[in-house]
Amino acid sequence: MSYTLDELKAKILDFYPEIEKHQLQTDLTFDKDKNAYVIKIKKGKHELTTFLDKPDADACLDGKKCVYLGLHIAEFVKNFEMEEEQK
């Protein structure tokens, strides 16, 4: 399956609207050695780096949510929101 980084990023943003809701900076690159996409999400001093294997990315483009990625994003947002509430 062939697609661009922009297409994959758009699909991830579609599946996980909380990224845009919280204005999280999201960068996506491909690591050839790991055959995986590297997803970096930042907001202030908070930063998450996680990997999305090529087969999981392919499934994502086919319309299947990436559960592993979703769990990481949810945890990141939860931690970010908790700190914001404490201010």
N, C-alpha and C positions, 0 to 999 in steps of 0.2 A: 504494500500500500504506500502510495506516495502523497505527501502533503507538506506544506511549509510550516515553519515555526509559528507564523502568524495565524494559520488556520487552526493549529492545535491550541494555541493560546486563546483564540476566540471561543473554541469549544469548551475549554476549561472555565473561562469566564462565564459562559452560558450556563454550565452545570452548577457553578458555585458563585451566585450573584453577590454573596457576602464580601467577595474580594473587592468589587467595585463599590458596594454599599459603604464599606469602611475605608475606601480610597487607599487600598494597599498597593504598593508598588510591586509589580510582578515582572520578573525577567525569566526568560526561557532560553536555554541553550541545549545543544546535543553533545554528549560525551561519547565519542566513538569507541574509546577503550571499554567503557561500561555498557555500550549499546543501550543507553538510557538518556532520557531527557532530564536536565537539571532545572528544577524550578526553585527560584529564590523569591521569597515574599518578604517585604519590609514595610514597617510602619514605625517611624521614630527610631527608638533604640532596639525595637523588636525585629528579629530576623529569623526566617525559617528557610532552610535549604533541604530539599527533599528530591528524590529521584522517581521517575516514572519510566518503567521498562518499556522498550519499544512495543512488545505485544500488548501491553496495557494501553499505551498511547493509541495503537491501531484500533483497539476495542472502543476507546473513548471517541474516536472519530466516527465509529460505526454507531454511536449513540448510546453506548453503555457507560454509565458513571464509573469512575475509578474510585472504588471504595477506599483503598489504601490512601490515595491522595486526599479524598474527602475527609478522612479521619484526621490527617495532619492539618488540613486547613481549618477544620472545626476547632481543634485544640489551640491552634495559633490565635484564632479569633477570640476564643474563650479567654485565653490568657491576656490578650490585648484589652478586651472589654473589662476584665476584672481590675486591671491596673487603672484604666480610665475612671472607673467607678470610685476608686479609692482617692482620687485627686480632689 
